[in-house]
Amino acid sequence: MTPFTSARLQSGSFILEALISLLLFAVALMGLMALSAQGLSQVGQSKARNDASYIVGELLAEMWVSSSVNLTAWVSRLQTAVPGATGTVYLSTCDCADTGANVCATAASGTVTVANPQPVTVCVTWTDRKDPSNPRRYQASSMITRN
């Protein structure tokens, strides 16, 4: 075998290796982009949960220091913080997931007077615009007592 024949058999192998490397690199970049998109989605969901918990905590703190609370203003603040959210306040202890079975008392509205002591359950539901078929929910319960 002459050296020229051996060289001809291997001609183009470097280009083939380079193309395979580029293909693997492109697949890795696409995977990294998908991972980044998923991370951004999780950050958005986390922000909505955090905003909902903050607004609910704000309402419960207001109930601790004041016997009269304006729920209409609270719902307005909630919808500003978490667009499309609905907030429901029950002056009892209940599970927000079981409201259809009449487990919870009638929802409070307007300006309410909080007794001492008073169990309170606050339910917030919202729909993530990227996943509208799976509504999100945040629930907090507290026993309001004042000295």
CYANA upper distance limits for C-alpha pairs under 8 A (distance plus 0.5 A):
  1 MET  CA      5 THR  CA      7.21
  1 MET  CA      6 SER  CA      7.90
  2 THR  CA      6 SER  CA      7.32
  3 PRO  CA      7 ALA  CA      6.81
  4 PHE  CA      8 ARG  CA      6.72
  5 THR  CA      9 LEU  CA      6.88
  6 SER  CA     10 GLN  CA      7.19
  7 ALA  CA     11 SER  CA      6.67
 12 GLY  CA     16 LEU  CA      6.85
 13 SER  CA     17 GLU  CA      6.69
 14 PHE  CA     18 ALA  CA      6.67
 15 ILE  CA     19 LEU  CA      6.66
 16 LEU  CA     20 ILE  CA      6.76
 17 GLU  CA     21 SER  CA      6.65
 18 ALA  CA     22 LEU  CA      6.68
 19 LEU  CA     23 LEU  CA      6.65
 20 ILE  CA     24 LEU  CA      6.75
 21 SER  CA     25 PHE  CA      6.62
 22 LEU  CA     26 ALA  CA      6.57
 23 LEU  CA     27 VAL  CA      6.78
 24 LEU  CA     28 ALA  CA      6.71
 25 PHE  CA     29 LEU  CA      6.71
 26 ALA  CA     30 MET  CA      6.72
 27 VAL  CA     31 GLY  CA      6.75
 28 ALA  CA     32 LEU  CA      6.71
 29 LEU  CA     33 MET  CA      6.67
 30 MET  CA     34 ALA  CA      6.74
 31 GLY  CA     35 LEU  CA      6.67
 32 LEU  CA     36 SER  CA      6.67
 33 MET  CA     37 ALA  CA      6.71
 34 ALA  CA     38 GLN  CA      6.75
 35 LEU  CA     39 GLY  CA      6.70
 36 SER  CA     40 LEU  CA      6.74
 37 ALA  CA     41 SER  CA      6.78
 38 GLN  CA     42 GLN  CA      6.77
 39 GLY  CA     43 VAL  CA      6.76
 40 LEU  CA     44 GLY  CA      6.87
 41 SER  CA     45 GLN  CA      6.91
 42 GLN  CA     46 SER  CA      6.54
 43 VAL  CA     47 LYS  CA      6.63
 44 GLY  CA     48 ALA  CA      6.94
 45 GLN  CA     49 ARG  CA      6.85
 45 GLN  CA    128 ASP  CA      7.82
 46 SER  CA     50 ASN  CA      6.56
 47 LYS  CA     51 ASP  CA      6.53
 48 ALA  CA     52 ALA  CA      6.61
 48 ALA  CA     82 VAL  CA      6.57
 49 ARG  CA     53 SER  CA      6.66
 49 ARG  CA    138 TYR  CA      7.63
 50 ASN  CA     54 TYR  CA      6.60
 51 ASP  CA     55 ILE  CA      6.71
 51 ASP  CA     81 ALA  CA      6.75
 51 ASP  CA     82 VAL  CA      7.14
 52 ALA  CA     56 VAL  CA      6.65
 52 ALA  CA     78 LEU  CA      7.63
 52 ALA  CA     81 ALA  CA      8.06
 52 ALA  CA     82 VAL  CA      7.25
 52 ALA  CA    124 VAL  CA      7.39
 52 ALA  CA    138 TYR  CA      7.42
 53 SER  CA     57 GLY  CA      6.48
 53 SER  CA    138 TYR  CA      7.52
 54 TYR  CA     58 GLU  CA      6.61
 55 ILE  CA     59 LEU  CA      6.85
 55 ILE  CA     77 ARG  CA      8.12
 55 ILE  CA     78 LEU  CA      6.71
 55 ILE  CA     81 ALA  CA      8.45
 56 VAL  CA     60 LEU  CA      6.79
 56 VAL  CA    122 VAL  CA      7.33
 56 VAL  CA    140 ALA  CA      7.79
 57 GLY  CA     61 ALA  CA      6.55
 58 GLU  CA     62 GLU  CA      6.69
 59 LEU  CA     63 MET  CA      6.78
 59 LEU  CA     74 TRP  CA      7.59
 60 LEU  CA     64 TRP  CA      6.81
 60 LEU  CA    142 SER  CA      7.96
 60 LEU  CA    144 ILE  CA      8.48
 61 ALA  CA     65 VAL  CA      7.13
 62 GLU  CA     66 SER  CA      6.40
 62 GLU  CA     69 VAL  CA      7.66
 63 MET  CA     67 SER  CA      6.77
 63 MET  CA     68 SER  CA      7.80
 63 MET  CA     69 VAL  CA      6.99
 63 MET  CA    114 VAL  CA      7.36
 63 MET  CA    144 ILE  CA      7.43
 64 TRP  CA    144 ILE  CA      6.26
 64 TRP  CA    145 THR  CA      7.17
 64 TRP  CA    146 ARG  CA      6.92
 65 VAL  CA    146 ARG  CA      7.76
 66 SER  CA    114 VAL  CA      8.47
 67 SER  CA    113 THR  CA      5.98
 67 SER  CA    114 VAL  CA      5.47
 67 SER  CA    115 ALA  CA      7.44
 68 SER  CA    111 THR  CA      7.14
 68 SER  CA    112 VAL  CA      6.10
 68 SER  CA    113 THR  CA      4.97
 68 SER  CA    114 VAL  CA      6.62
 69 VAL  CA    111 THR  CA      5.93
 69 VAL  CA    112 VAL  CA      5.94
 69 VAL  CA    113 THR  CA      7.06
 69 VAL  CA    114 VAL  CA      8.08
 70 ASN  CA     74 TRP  CA      7.11
 70 ASN  CA    110 GLY  CA      6.36
 70 ASN  CA    111 THR  CA      4.65
 70 ASN  CA    112 VAL  CA      6.99
 71 LEU  CA     75 VAL  CA      6.60
 71 LEU  CA    108 ALA  CA      8.46
 71 LEU  CA    109 SER  CA      6.41
 71 LEU  CA    110 GLY  CA      5.73
 71 LEU  CA    111 THR  CA      6.25
 71 LEU  CA    112 VAL  CA      7.74
 72 THR  CA     76 SER  CA      6.85
 72 THR  CA    109 SER  CA      7.40
 72 THR  CA    110 GLY  CA      5.82
 72 THR  CA    111 THR  CA      7.76
 73 ALA  CA     77 ARG  CA      6.84
 74 TRP  CA     78 LEU  CA      6.64
 75 VAL  CA     79 GLN  CA      6.65
 75 VAL  CA     86 THR  CA      7.77
 75 VAL  CA     87 GLY  CA      6.55
 76 SER  CA     80 THR  CA      6.80
 77 ARG  CA     81 ALA  CA      6.78
 78 LEU  CA     82 VAL  CA      6.41
 78 LEU  CA     83 PRO  CA      8.35
 78 LEU  CA     85 ALA  CA      7.38
 78 LEU  CA     86 THR  CA      8.26
 78 LEU  CA     87 GLY  CA      7.82
 79 GLN  CA     83 PRO  CA      5.46
 79 GLN  CA     84 GLY  CA      6.57
 79 GLN  CA     85 ALA  CA      5.94
 79 GLN  CA     86 THR  CA      7.66
 82 VAL  CA    126 TRP  CA      8.07
 83 PRO  CA    126 TRP  CA      8.34
 84 GLY  CA    126 TRP  CA      6.43
 84 GLY  CA    127 THR  CA      7.37
 85 ALA  CA    124 VAL  CA      7.19
 85 ALA  CA    125 THR  CA      6.08
 85 ALA  CA    126 TRP  CA      4.78
 85 ALA  CA    127 THR  CA      7.71
 86 THR  CA    124 VAL  CA      6.20
 86 THR  CA    125 THR  CA      5.93
 86 THR  CA    126 TRP  CA      6.90
 87 GLY  CA    122 VAL  CA      7.72
 87 GLY  CA    123 CYS  CA      6.22
 87 GLY  CA    124 VAL  CA      4.97
 87 GLY  CA    125 THR  CA      7.11
 88 THR  CA    107 ALA  CA      6.77
 88 THR  CA    108 ALA  CA      7.83
 88 THR  CA    122 VAL  CA      6.37
 88 THR  CA    123 CYS  CA      5.64
 88 THR  CA    124 VAL  CA      6.91
 89 VAL  CA    107 ALA  CA      6.12
 89 VAL  CA    108 ALA  CA      6.02
 89 VAL  CA    109 SER  CA      8.05
 89 VAL  CA    120 VAL  CA      7.66
 89 VAL  CA    121 THR  CA      6.39
 89 VAL  CA    122 VAL  CA      5.08
 89 VAL  CA    123 CYS  CA      6.86
 90 TYR  CA     94 CYS  CA      8.28
 90 TYR  CA    104 CYS  CA      7.49
 90 TYR  CA    105 ALA  CA      6.83
 90 TYR  CA    106 THR  CA      7.18
 90 TYR  CA    107 ALA  CA      5.38
 90 TYR  CA    108 ALA  CA      6.24
 90 TYR  CA    120 VAL  CA      6.28
 90 TYR  CA    121 THR  CA      5.62
 90 TYR  CA    122 VAL  CA      6.83
 91 LEU  CA    105 ALA  CA      7.73
 91 LEU  CA    107 ALA  CA      7.95
 91 LEU  CA    108 ALA  CA      7.37
 91 LEU  CA    114 VAL  CA      8.48
 91 LEU  CA    118 GLN  CA      7.41
 91 LEU  CA    119 PRO  CA      6.38
 91 LEU  CA    120 VAL  CA      5.08
 91 LEU  CA    121 THR  CA      6.95
 92 SER  CA    104 CYS  CA      7.56
 92 SER  CA    105 ALA  CA      7.06
 92 SER  CA    118 GLN  CA      7.86
 92 SER  CA    119 PRO  CA      5.37
 92 SER  CA    120 VAL  CA      5.56
 92 SER  CA    121 THR  CA      6.68
 93 THR  CA    104 CYS  CA      7.85
 93 THR  CA    119 PRO  CA      6.20
 93 THR  CA    120 VAL  CA      6.47
 93 THR  CA    121 THR  CA      6.14
 93 THR  CA    141 SER  CA      7.21
 94 CYS  CA     98 ASP  CA      8.38
 94 CYS  CA    103 VAL  CA      7.00
 94 CYS  CA    104 CYS  CA      5.71
 94 CYS  CA    121 THR  CA      6.98
 95 ASP  CA     99 THR  CA      7.46
 95 ASP  CA    103 VAL  CA      7.90
 95 ASP  CA    104 CYS  CA      7.59
 96 CYS  CA    104 CYS  CA      8.12
 96 CYS  CA    123 CYS  CA      6.50
 96 CYS  CA    139 GLN  CA      7.29
 98 ASP  CA    102 ASN  CA      7.72
 98 ASP  CA    103 VAL  CA      6.56
 98 ASP  CA    104 CYS  CA      8.00
 99 THR  CA    103 VAL  CA      6.13
 99 THR  CA    104 CYS  CA      6.09
108 ALA  CA    112 VAL  CA      7.52
114 VAL  CA    118 GLN  CA      6.93
114 VAL  CA    144 ILE  CA      8.40
115 ALA  CA    144 ILE  CA      8.43
116 ASN  CA    144 ILE  CA      7.11
116 ASN  CA    145 THR  CA      5.77
116 ASN  CA    146 ARG  CA      6.85
117 PRO  CA    143 MET  CA      7.15
117 PRO  CA    144 ILE  CA      5.93
117 PRO  CA    145 THR  CA      5.08
117 PRO  CA    146 ARG  CA      7.78
118 GLN  CA    143 MET  CA      6.13
118 GLN  CA    144 ILE  CA      5.54
118 GLN  CA    145 THR  CA      7.23
119 PRO  CA    141 SER  CA      7.85
119 PRO  CA    142 SER  CA      6.36
119 PRO  CA    143 MET  CA      4.83
119 PRO  CA    144 ILE  CA      6.54
120 VAL  CA    141 SER  CA      6.08
120 VAL  CA    142 SER  CA      5.85
120 VAL  CA    143 MET  CA      6.66
120 VAL  CA    144 ILE  CA      7.57
121 THR  CA    139 GLN  CA      7.66
121 THR  CA    140 ALA  CA      6.27
121 THR  CA    141 SER  CA      4.74
121 THR  CA    142 SER  CA      7.03
122 VAL  CA    139 GLN  CA      6.19
122 VAL  CA    140 ALA  CA      5.83
122 VAL  CA    141 SER  CA      6.77
123 CYS  CA    137 ARG  CA      7.66
123 CYS  CA    138 TYR  CA      6.44
123 CYS  CA    139 GLN  CA      5.07
123 CYS  CA    140 ALA  CA      7.23
124 VAL  CA    137 ARG  CA      6.13
124 VAL  CA    138 TYR  CA      5.65
124 VAL  CA    139 GLN  CA      6.82
125 THR  CA    135 PRO  CA      7.33
125 THR  CA    136 ARG  CA      6.07
125 THR  CA    137 ARG  CA      4.89
125 THR  CA    138 TYR  CA      6.95
126 TRP  CA    135 PRO  CA      6.34
126 TRP  CA    136 ARG  CA      5.84
126 TRP  CA    137 ARG  CA      7.05
127 THR  CA    131 ASP  CA      7.72
127 THR  CA    132 PRO  CA      5.97
127 THR  CA    133 SER  CA      8.37
127 THR  CA    134 ASN  CA      7.48
127 THR  CA    135 PRO  CA      5.12
127 THR  CA    136 ARG  CA      6.43
128 ASP  CA    132 PRO  CA      6.07
128 ASP  CA    134 ASN  CA      8.11
128 ASP  CA    135 PRO  CA      7.29
128 ASP  CA    136 ARG  CA      7.74
131 ASP  CA    135 PRO  CA      8.29
